[in-house]
Amino acid sequence: MDEIISFAGQTWYDNYIWQYGLFLLLIIAGLISKKFFSKLISFFLFKLFRKYKEYIEADAFYRLLQKPLSFILMLIFIYLAFIQISFPEYWEMAPKEEFGINMILKRLFSVLLICSIIWIFLRLADFMSVIMIKRAEQKENILGIKQIIPFFVDGTKIIIIIFGLFFILGSVFDVNISTLVAGIGIGGLALALAAKESLENLVGSFTIFLDKPFVVGDFVKVGDVLGVVEKIGFRSTRIRTLEKSYVTLPNKKMVDQELDNLSLRTYRRAMFNIGLTYSTNTNQVQAIVSDIKKLIEDHTNTSEDYKVYFTEFGASSLDIMILFFVDTMDWGVYLETKQEINFKIMEIVKKHKADFAFPSTSVYIEKQT
């Protein structure tokens, strides 16, 4: 025991051995206990928002704050560990008030600490977003409210980040904030010109919000992109395509390009041609056209506005144009209806002893005499 005490009392680079041991112990304690303490702190924080517990569970709240809380707790343990030891005096390190390693470490710790606090506030903004969306689902105008929530949350996050940056510059780097704001005002024009496209996207987002050409959940077509709107942000709109890919389009493009909001259609259109062989006679063609008209007219999912006509003498077929509208906005119902009508058309053609044509070429050989 005396040997251990004697060893711990020895010095190495102007620090006792026990100080190095305490340094390592605090680092290890931080790594082991940060998860426990972060969960404990999030539990007490959740108590402050207990009136919202019907909208979000405590575990979900913890998952939001786990990483930033663990990070800030680890920073605290690292700080406590570093104050246990000091640089040797003969290294002649500059004091914390002068530029050098001491100042860099001090300011780095302060910046990381403030950034972790900003991170926590950003996660709290996400928490409020969840609460607002859950509450919006209980109201009638759910789409309108859900569309404005991302604007509010993103705007809040921007304000938090701006205030955080100003606080870092003022408290850590001793920057005169009043002078900085005045400088930003002078350089505002240059900044606006440099961020011209971003400003156009911002204006586009307000146009979308005020004019409401579409809302979250609408099925739209913009240029070659076809899909469901999942999120409308300050800068861009995110669309989930039929291939399940996630396309991000700038809001400027959403308002400048021709946009087809397919969710606002009253019907879905189906238009195609079928080709019969040239061996089909006039009576057969007339009977097939008549039966297809009756099929579409009697179907429960089609409208009265339909067209079935023998329109073309094709290169290898007698072409019948079929146009009808399905009374649904559901893509699945539309496909089911179209498939059902296609099967019936095949039966009609077979019933009248006709055949579908396919691309073919007839070769006539002239007999030589």
C-alpha positions as CSV (number, residue, x, y, z in Angstrom):
1,M,0.0,0.0,0.0
2,D,2.8,2.3,0.9
3,E,4.5,1.6,-2.4
4,I,1.3,2.5,-4.3
5,I,1.0,5.8,-2.4
6,S,4.7,6.5,-3.0
7,F,4.3,5.8,-6.7
8,A,1.1,8.0,-6.9
9,G,3.0,10.8,-5.2
10,Q,5.8,10.9,-7.8
11,T,5.8,13.7,-10.4
12,W,6.0,13.4,-14.2
13,Y,6.1,16.6,-16.3
14,D,5.2,18.7,-13.3
15,N,2.1,16.6,-12.5
16,Y,1.6,13.9,-9.9
17,I,0.9,10.4,-11.1
18,W,-2.4,10.3,-9.3
19,Q,-3.4,13.4,-11.4
20,Y,-2.9,11.4,-14.6
21,G,-4.8,8.5,-13.1
22,L,-7.7,10.9,-12.2
23,F,-7.6,12.3,-15.7
24,L,-8.0,8.8,-17.2
25,L,-10.7,7.9,-14.7
26,L,-12.8,10.9,-15.6
27,I,-12.5,10.2,-19.3
28,I,-13.6,6.5,-18.8
29,A,-16.4,7.6,-16.4
30,G,-17.7,9.9,-19.1
31,L,-17.7,7.3,-21.8
32,I,-19.5,4.8,-19.5
33,S,-22.0,7.1,-17.8
34,K,-22.9,9.6,-20.6
35,K,-25.8,7.4,-21.8
36,F,-27.2,6.9,-18.3
37,F,-27.0,10.6,-17.4
38,S,-28.4,11.7,-20.9
39,K,-31.4,9.5,-20.3
40,L,-31.8,10.8,-16.8
41,I,-31.7,14.4,-17.9
42,S,-34.1,13.8,-20.8
43,F,-36.5,12.2,-18.3
44,F,-36.5,15.3,-16.1
45,L,-36.8,17.6,-19.2
46,F,-39.8,15.5,-20.4
47,K,-41.4,16.3,-17.0
48,L,-41.5,20.0,-18.2
49,F,-43.5,18.9,-21.3
50,R,-45.7,16.4,-19.5
51,K,-48.8,18.1,-20.8
52,Y,-47.8,16.9,-24.3
53,K,-47.2,13.3,-23.3
54,E,-50.4,12.2,-25.2
55,Y,-48.6,13.3,-28.4
56,I,-45.1,11.7,-27.9
57,E,-43.7,9.0,-25.7
58,A,-40.8,9.5,-23.3
59,D,-38.6,7.1,-25.3
60,A,-39.1,9.1,-28.5
61,F,-38.2,12.3,-26.6
62,Y,-35.1,10.6,-25.3
63,R,-34.1,9.5,-28.8
64,L,-34.3,13.1,-30.0
65,L,-32.0,14.4,-27.2
66,Q,-29.7,11.4,-26.7
67,K,-26.9,12.5,-29.0
68,P,-26.7,16.2,-28.1
69,L,-27.0,15.4,-24.4
70,S,-24.3,12.7,-24.5
71,F,-22.0,15.0,-26.4
72,I,-22.4,17.9,-23.9
73,L,-21.9,15.5,-20.9
74,M,-18.8,14.1,-22.5
75,L,-17.5,17.6,-23.0
76,I,-18.0,18.3,-19.3
77,F,-16.1,15.1,-18.3
78,I,-13.3,16.1,-20.6
79,Y,-13.2,19.5,-19.1
80,L,-13.1,18.1,-15.5
81,A,-10.3,15.7,-16.7
82,F,-8.1,18.4,-18.2
83,I,-8.3,20.7,-15.2
84,Q,-6.6,18.0,-13.2
85,I,-3.3,18.4,-15.0
86,S,-1.4,21.3,-16.3
87,F,1.4,21.9,-18.8
88,P,4.9,22.0,-17.4
89,E,6.1,25.5,-16.5
90,Y,9.4,25.1,-18.4
91,W,7.4,24.7,-21.6
92,E,6.7,28.4,-21.2
93,M,3.2,28.2,-22.7
94,A,1.3,31.4,-23.3
95,P,-1.5,32.2,-20.9
96,K,-5.1,31.7,-21.9
97,E,-5.5,35.4,-22.6
98,E,-2.7,35.3,-25.3
99,F,-2.7,33.4,-28.5
100,G,-1.3,29.9,-28.0
101,I,-2.3,26.4,-27.2
102,N,-4.1,27.4,-24.0
103,M,-6.2,30.0,-25.8
104,I,-7.0,27.5,-28.7
105,L,-8.1,24.8,-26.3
106,K,-10.2,27.2,-24.2
107,R,-12.0,28.6,-27.2
108,L,-12.4,25.2,-28.8
109,F,-14.1,23.9,-25.7
110,S,-16.3,27.0,-25.5
111,V,-17.3,26.7,-29.2
112,L,-18.1,23.0,-28.8
113,L,-20.1,23.6,-25.6
114,I,-22.2,26.3,-27.3
115,C,-22.7,24.2,-30.4
116,S,-24.0,21.3,-28.3
117,I,-26.5,23.7,-26.6
118,I,-27.6,24.9,-30.1
119,W,-27.9,21.2,-31.1
120,I,-30.2,20.6,-28.1
121,F,-32.4,23.6,-29.0
122,L,-32.6,22.3,-32.6
123,R,-33.8,19.0,-31.4
124,L,-36.4,20.7,-29.2
125,A,-37.6,22.4,-32.3
126,D,-38.0,19.0,-33.9
127,F,-39.9,17.9,-30.8
128,M,-42.3,20.9,-31.1
129,S,-42.7,20.0,-34.8
130,V,-43.9,16.5,-33.8
131,I,-46.3,18.0,-31.3
132,M,-47.8,20.5,-33.8
133,I,-48.2,17.8,-36.5
134,K,-50.0,15.5,-34.0
135,R,-52.3,18.3,-32.9
136,A,-52.9,19.3,-36.5
137,E,-54.2,15.8,-37.2
138,Q,-57.0,16.4,-34.8
139,K,-58.2,19.5,-36.7
140,E,-60.3,19.8,-39.9
141,N,-57.9,21.8,-42.1
142,I,-55.1,19.2,-41.6
143,L,-53.4,19.8,-45.0
144,G,-53.2,23.5,-44.6
145,I,-51.8,23.3,-41.1
146,K,-49.3,20.6,-41.9
147,Q,-48.0,22.6,-44.8
148,I,-47.2,25.7,-42.6
149,I,-45.5,23.6,-39.8
150,P,-42.3,22.9,-41.8
151,F,-42.0,26.7,-42.6
152,F,-42.4,27.5,-38.9
153,V,-39.9,24.8,-37.7
154,D,-37.3,25.6,-40.4
155,G,-37.6,29.4,-39.6
156,T,-37.2,28.7,-35.9
157,K,-34.1,26.6,-36.6
158,I,-32.6,29.3,-38.7
159,I,-33.1,31.9,-35.9
160,I,-31.6,29.5,-33.4
161,I,-28.5,29.0,-35.5
162,I,-28.1,32.8,-36.2
163,F,-28.3,33.7,-32.6
164,G,-26.0,30.8,-31.7
165,L,-23.4,32.1,-34.2
166,F,-23.6,35.7,-32.9
167,F,-23.3,34.4,-29.3
168,I,-20.1,32.4,-30.3
169,L,-18.6,35.4,-32.0
170,G,-19.4,37.7,-29.1
171,S,-18.6,35.6,-26.1
172,V,-15.8,33.4,-27.4
173,F,-14.0,35.6,-29.9
174,D,-14.9,39.0,-28.4
175,V,-16.3,40.3,-31.6
176,N,-18.3,43.6,-31.3
177,I,-21.8,42.4,-32.4
178,S,-23.1,45.9,-33.1
179,T,-20.2,46.6,-35.5
180,L,-20.7,43.2,-37.1
181,V,-24.4,43.8,-37.7
182,A,-23.6,47.2,-39.3
183,G,-21.0,45.5,-41.5
184,I,-23.6,42.9,-42.6
185,G,-26.0,45.8,-43.4
186,I,-23.3,47.4,-45.7
187,G,-22.5,44.1,-47.3
188,G,-26.2,43.0,-47.6
189,L,-26.5,43.9,-51.2
190,A,-23.5,41.9,-52.2
191,L,-24.8,39.0,-50.1
192,A,-28.2,39.2,-51.7
193,L,-26.6,39.1,-55.2
194,A,-24.4,36.1,-54.2
195,A,-27.5,34.3,-52.8
196,K,-29.8,35.3,-55.7
197,E,-30.9,31.7,-56.4
198,S,-31.5,31.0,-52.7
199,L,-33.7,34.1,-52.4
200,E,-35.6,33.1,-55.5
201,N,-36.3,29.7,-53.9
202,L,-37.4,31.4,-50.7
203,V,-39.8,33.6,-52.7
204,G,-41.0,30.5,-54.5
205,S,-41.7,28.8,-51.1
206,F,-43.9,31.8,-50.1
207,T,-45.7,31.6,-53.5
208,I,-46.4,27.9,-52.9
209,F,-47.7,28.7,-49.4
210,L,-49.9,31.6,-50.4
211,D,-51.2,30.4,-53.7
212,K,-51.3,26.7,-52.8
213,P,-51.0,25.1,-56.2
214,F,-50.4,21.9,-54.3
215,V,-50.1,20.7,-50.7
216,V,-48.3,17.8,-48.9
217,G,-49.8,14.6,-50.1
218,D,-50.8,15.8,-53.6
219,F,-49.8,13.7,-56.6
220,V,-48.1,16.1,-59.1
221,K,-46.1,16.1,-62.3
222,V,-43.4,18.7,-62.7
223,G,-41.4,18.3,-65.9
224,D,-40.3,14.7,-66.0
225,V,-40.9,14.2,-62.3
226,L,-44.1,12.4,-61.3
227,G,-44.9,11.6,-57.6
228,V,-46.4,12.5,-54.3
229,V,-45.3,15.7,-52.4
230,E,-43.9,14.6,-49.0
231,K,-42.4,17.9,-47.8
232,I,-42.4,21.6,-48.7
233,G,-39.4,23.4,-47.2
234,F,-37.9,26.9,-47.4
235,R,-35.6,26.1,-50.3
236,S,-37.0,23.0,-51.9
237,T,-39.9,20.5,-52.3
238,R,-39.4,16.8,-51.9
239,I,-41.3,14.3,-54.0
240,R,-41.6,10.5,-53.7
241,T,-41.8,9.1,-57.2
242,L,-43.6,6.0,-58.4
243,E,-40.2,4.3,-58.4
244,K,-40.0,5.2,-54.6
245,S,-37.0,7.4,-55.3
246,Y,-36.8,10.7,-53.4
247,V,-36.5,13.8,-55.7
248,T,-35.7,17.2,-54.3
249,L,-36.7,20.1,-56.6
250,P,-35.9,23.8,-55.9
251,N,-39.1,25.8,-55.1
252,K,-38.2,28.2,-57.9
253,K,-38.6,25.3,-60.4
254,M,-41.9,24.3,-58.8
255,V,-43.5,27.7,-59.5
256,D,-41.8,28.5,-62.8
257,Q,-42.4,25.2,-64.6
258,E,-45.7,23.9,-65.8
259,L,-47.1,21.9,-62.9
260,D,-49.9,19.4,-63.2
261,N,-51.6,18.6,-59.9
262,L,-53.1,15.2,-60.7
263,S,-54.8,15.0,-57.3
264,L,-57.2,17.7,-58.4
265,R,-58.4,15.8,-61.5
266,T,-62.0,14.6,-61.4
267,Y,-61.2,11.5,-63.5
268,R,-58.2,9.5,-64.8
269,R,-58.0,9.1,-68.5
270,A,-57.2,5.9,-70.4
271,M,-56.5,6.1,-74.1
272,F,-55.1,3.5,-76.4
273,N,-55.5,1.8,-79.8
274,I,-56.2,-1.9,-80.6
275,G,-55.3,-3.3,-84.1
276,L,-57.3,-6.0,-85.9
277,T,-56.0,-8.0,-88.8
278,Y,-57.0,-7.0,-92.3
279,S,-58.9,-10.3,-92.7
280,T,-61.6,-8.8,-90.3
281,N,-64.7,-7.8,-92.3
282,T,-66.9,-4.7,-91.9
283,N,-69.6,-6.5,-89.9
284,Q,-67.1,-7.8,-87.4
285,V,-65.4,-4.4,-86.9
286,Q,-68.8,-2.7,-86.4
287,A,-69.9,-5.4,-83.9
288,I,-66.6,-5.1,-82.0
289,V,-66.8,-1.3,-81.8
290,S,-70.5,-1.5,-80.7
291,D,-69.7,-4.1,-77.9
292,I,-66.7,-2.1,-76.6
293,K,-68.9,1.0,-76.4
294,K,-71.5,-0.9,-74.4
295,L,-68.8,-2.4,-72.2
296,I,-67.4,1.0,-71.2
297,E,-70.9,2.6,-70.9
298,D,-72.1,-0.1,-68.5
299,H,-69.0,-0.2,-66.3
300,T,-69.5,1.2,-62.8
301,N,-66.2,3.0,-62.7
302,T,-66.3,4.8,-66.1
303,S,-67.9,8.2,-67.0
304,E,-70.4,8.8,-69.8
305,D,-67.7,10.7,-71.7
306,Y,-66.1,8.0,-73.8
307,K,-65.0,7.5,-77.5
308,V,-64.7,4.2,-79.4
309,Y,-64.1,4.6,-83.2
310,F,-62.5,2.7,-86.1
311,T,-60.0,5.4,-87.0
312,E,-57.1,4.2,-89.1
313,F,-56.0,1.8,-91.8
314,G,-52.6,1.0,-90.2
315,A,-49.6,-0.5,-91.9
316,S,-50.6,-4.0,-90.8
317,S,-53.8,-3.5,-88.9
318,L,-57.3,-2.0,-88.7
319,D,-57.0,0.4,-85.8
320,I,-59.7,1.2,-83.3
321,M,-59.2,4.1,-80.9
322,I,-60.5,3.7,-77.3
323,L,-60.8,6.6,-74.9
324,F,-62.6,6.6,-71.6
325,F,-62.3,8.1,-68.1
326,V,-62.2,6.3,-64.8
327,D,-64.1,7.9,-61.9
328,T,-61.4,7.6,-59.3
329,M,-58.3,9.3,-57.9
330,D,-56.9,6.0,-56.6
331,W,-54.1,4.8,-58.9
332,G,-54.8,1.2,-57.9
333,V,-58.5,1.4,-58.7
334,Y,-57.6,3.0,-62.0
335,L,-55.3,0.1,-62.9
336,E,-57.8,-2.5,-61.8
337,T,-60.5,-0.9,-63.9
338,K,-58.3,-0.6,-67.0
339,Q,-57.2,-4.2,-66.6
340,E,-60.7,-5.5,-66.3
341,I,-61.8,-3.6,-69.5
342,N,-58.7,-4.9,-71.4
343,F,-59.7,-8.5,-70.6
344,K,-63.3,-7.9,-71.7
345,I,-62.0,-6.4,-75.0
346,M,-60.0,-9.5,-75.6
347,E,-63.2,-11.6,-75.0
348,I,-65.2,-9.3,-77.4
349,V,-62.6,-9.7,-80.2
350,K,-62.5,-13.5,-79.7
351,K,-66.4,-13.7,-79.6
352,H,-66.6,-12.1,-83.0
353,K,-64.0,-14.5,-84.4
354,A,-61.5,-11.8,-85.1
355,D,-57.8,-11.6,-84.3
356,F,-55.4,-8.9,-83.0
357,A,-52.9,-7.8,-85.6
358,F,-49.1,-7.6,-85.2
359,P,-46.5,-5.9,-87.3
360,S,-46.2,-7.9,-90.5
361,T,-45.2,-7.6,-94.1
362,S,-46.9,-9.3,-97.1
363,V,-44.7,-10.3,-100.1
364,Y,-46.4,-10.8,-103.5
365,I,-44.5,-12.8,-106.1
366,E,-45.4,-12.1,-109.6
367,K,-45.6,-15.1,-111.9
368,Q,-43.4,-14.9,-114.9
369,T,-44.7,-16.1,-118.2
